[in-house]
Amino acid sequence: MLAPDIGRMHLVKLYVTGNRRTAISAFQMYEIHTTRQGTQIHPGETLNLDYSVTHVLPLKRELNLQVGLVGYEQWQLTDKTGPDVTAVQSSAHYRINAPWFRIKFGVAGAKGERRR
């Protein structure tokens, strides 16, 4: 049986314009890890952040184009510990930075799509 991890999550979505075409959203999660059975390694705690700034452009008829910047960040905040973990391994915290562009075509009226 694996040891459970726990975390705290928050989601925020703001529409910047009155027609709801431009949106800013963020999802943050803080992970508290437990000691792994079998290895007795305790991974460092992590902070995750998913984010986006998007805009919907209405095209011909019922077709929408959503464009924007989206991304993912993750930071290890505390040391990894365990019986076979060296001091160098323990203090080596990782960081992930993954921004990219989003382009999505959608049909207004389809699930999750609106004509704006």
Secondary structure, 3 states (H helix, E strand, C coil): CCCCCEEEEEEEEEECCCCCCEEEEEEEEEEECCCCCCCCCECCCEEEEEEEEEEEEECCCCEEEEEEEEEEEEEECCCCECCCCCHHHHHCCCEEEEEEEEEEEEECCCCCCCCC
